[in-house]
């Protein structure tokens, strides 16, 4: 019974023990290369040698036989058929001898570039092979030689060693246990597209005849002494009653003479107030409530349309709706002025 109790206690301790992270199994190969990389290099060597033989097999053109009509001498087809795969294999070999060297081709890693290179080459050779079979069926003449067949199957093997290798043992070991690295900027997930806001309507320009802060179609009550023309004996602004909230400041009040001095300078207490009364368009970064005097929301403004602000009170905007309603925006942070 004692042995049984000890064994049960050990079993409980093993079950409660946290799982230990196991290191990835070591990867063996031949020298600095893996089996997959050596196989890819071998496929490329055979394809490179075969590419120097003639791809034309039409007996009507005997001068094109032998080495005179290889893929290297018939145009720029060599770029996709054998040139790009050669660059991919060169980068695979260089990566083993210089890990800090070229690790990307644009936004593609070396293995991704090799997958694209051999896939494109296989498609080009398949196009020629399909044309060769179609011509033979129609006329009985094989236009292309055995080179097209061999190159196609070699490039198809290259596709297996690059594209399908992560799913084929033992080639899958090449892609296991690799360190995590940040993705290239072009390979990162795309950003969300935001709807463009409507353009801000143009505000009617103010003139000397129209008081500042008065919008077209609106009538504001003039402050005392607003009818006095410049140059006449106007009541001192300093002795006048304070300007009521929402009232407009006329040009004559801004430049009213001061009895304390002989210069005609603007009244400093009235000029900042006049600037606050300038109407402007505002664009909120997100949906926000515009409330009445009691704090009850009456309408909302957001990033999809510009809102007309008729008064800036510092931390509060007085906003006018399209239907004429007027409310107060208390959250003015991040608002864009039009």
Residue pairs with C-beta under 8 A, 6 or more apart in sequence:
24 176
24 177
25 173
25 177
27 34
27 173
27 174
27 177
29 35
29 37
29 38
30 38
32 96
32 97
33 41
33 93
33 96
34 173
34 174
35 170
35 171
36 161
36 165
36 171
36 174
37 92
37 93
37 96
37 174
39 161
40 89
40 92
40 114
40 158
40 161
40 162
41 89
41 92
41 93
43 154
43 157
43 158
43 161
44 85
44 86
44 89
44 158
46 154
47 82
47 85
47 150
47 151
47 154
47 155
47 158
48 82
48 86
50 147
50 150
50 151
50 154
51 70
51 71
51 72
51 78
51 81
51 82
51 147
51 151
52 67
52 70
52 72
53 66
53 67
53 70
53 145
53 147
54 64
54 65
54 66
54 67
54 68
54 69
54 70
54 145
54 147
55 69
55 70
55 71
55 74
55 128
55 144
55 145
55 147
55 148
56 64
56 65
56 69
56 143
56 144
56 145
57 142
57 143
57 144
57 145
57 146
58 64
58 141
58 142
58 143
61 69
70 147
71 77
71 78
71 81
71 82
71 147
71 151
72 78
72 82
77 124
80 120
80 121
80 124
81 121
81 124
81 125
81 151
82 121
82 151
84 117
84 120
84 121
85 114
85 117
85 118
85 121
85 155
85 158
87 117
88 110
88 113
88 114
88 117
88 118
89 114
91 102
91 105
91 110
91 113
91 114
92 110
92 111
92 114
94 101
94 102
95 101
95 102
95 103
95 110
102 110
103 109
103 110
104 110
104 184
105 113
106 184
106 186
107 184
107 185
107 186
107 187
108 116
108 187
111 162
111 175
114 158
114 162
115 159
115 162
115 163
118 155
118 158
118 159
118 161
118 162
118 163
119 159
119 162
119 163
121 155
121 158
122 152
122 155
122 156
122 158
122 159
125 148
125 151
125 152
125 155
126 152
128 144
128 148
128 152
129 144
129 148
129 149
129 152
131 143
131 144
132 142
132 143
132 144
132 148
135 141
135 142
135 143
136 142
136 143
160 168
161 171
165 171
165 172
165 174
165 175
166 172
166 174
166 175
194 303
195 304
197 283
197 303
197 304
197 305
197 306
198 304
198 305
198 306
199 306
200 281
200 283
200 306
200 338
201 281
201 306
203 215
203 279
203 280
203 281
204 215
204 216
206 212
206 214
208 251
211 220
211 222
211 226
211 248
211 249
211 250
211 251
212 248
212 249
212 250
212 274
212 277
212 278
213 220
213 248
213 249
213 274
213 277
213 278
213 279
213 310
213 311
214 220
214 248
215 279
215 308
215 310
215 320
220 246
220 247
220 248
221 244
221 247
221 248
222 247
222 248
222 250
223 240
223 243
223 244
223 247
223 248
223 249
223 250
223 253
224 235
224 240
224 241
225 234
225 235
225 237
225 240
225 252
225 253
225 256
226 248
226 250
226 252
226 253
228 234
228 235
228 252
228 256
229 252
230 251
230 252
230 255
234 252
234 256
234 257
236 256
236 258
236 259
237 253
237 256
237 258
237 267
237 270
238 258
238 260
238 267
243 249
243 270
243 273
246 311
248 277
249 270
249 273
249 274
249 277
253 267
253 270
254 266
254 267
254 270
254 271
254 274
255 264
255 266
256 267
257 264
258 265
258 267
276 311
276 312
276 313
276 314
277 311
278 312
279 308
279 309
279 310
279 311
280 309
280 312
280 337
280 338
281 306
281 307
281 308
281 309
281 337
281 338
282 301
282 306
282 307
282 308
282 309
282 317
282 319
282 335
282 336
282 337
282 338
283 303
283 305
283 306
283 307
283 335
283 336
283 338
284 301
284 302
284 303
284 307
284 329
284 334
284 335
285 303
285 334
285 335
285 336
286 302
286 303
287 300
287 301
287 302
287 303
288 300
288 301
288 302
288 329
288 331
289 297
289 300
290 297
290 298
290 299
290 300
290 301
290 307
290 319
290 321
290 327
290 328
290 329
291 297
291 298
291 327
291 328
291 330
292 298
292 327
292 328
293 328
298 321
298 325
298 327
299 321
299 325
299 327
301 307
301 319
301 329
306 338
307 319
307 329
308 319
308 320
309 317
309 318
309 319
309 320
309 329
310 318
310 319
310 320
310 326
311 317
311 318
312 318
315 330
315 332
316 328
316 329
316 330
316 332
317 328
317 329
317 332
317 335
318 326
318 327
318 328
318 329
319 326
319 327
319 328
319 329
320 326
321 327
329 335
